[in-house]
């Protein structure tokens, strides 16, 4: 595990964007796993800026997003489809057919999960999986549980997750109750995992995830078993590490 701590959010974003851009520059057909949430916004901004300056092209890239809410219209401003358009996809040359997000409005959600896993398998291994972390240790939307599911599946969101994401909606009641998420098996199969965390409110979960027991009650703790884990922290998120 390689933990890098930055004294500013700007430097952290720059480091994250450089790692992703470097991969695409050396491997133009890279398969990326992408994340949503507040954390990666600044990284996406810098990737867009790199693209605009002609430093990189996403033409050969294939991307798989981690998750999507169930039952939220794709055009809803808080759908992860809208998020990805707004922060990345609408501004770069990644062909739409190479940008995958689970369809949370599929009539048959189980079939959609199987379709998503098939697409990932067909693309081969995810080269780099970008990840954030929830306050309860969730990755993607894999919530703490007695057992975790390997592949893409429908999950009931934890109350604390719905509360945390209420800031993006009008109120916690408007946050969908379910999501489709890539499973931890798929996440852990990525060649490299880039975990990005910022803010003092995440300092406790960062300590638990990176130095605590490896347990499904803290899904991010499973990342400790990954051979190529890179962790980017701002100094606040790193504040409780030994
Ligand atoms: C969200 C997403 C996760 C994200 C996490 C943290 O609900 N499903 O992929 O990493 O929670 O989000 P944030 O970066 O906004 O703190």
Boltz pocket constraint, residues with backbone or C-beta under 6 A from the ligand:
constraints:
  - pocket:
      binder: B
      contacts: [[A, 35], [A, 36], [A, 37], [A, 38], [A, 39], [A, 40], [A, 66], [A, 67], [A, 131], [A, 132], [A, 133], [A, 134], [A, 135], [A, 138], [A, 139], [A, 140], [A, 141], [A, 161], [A, 165]]
      max_distance: 6.0
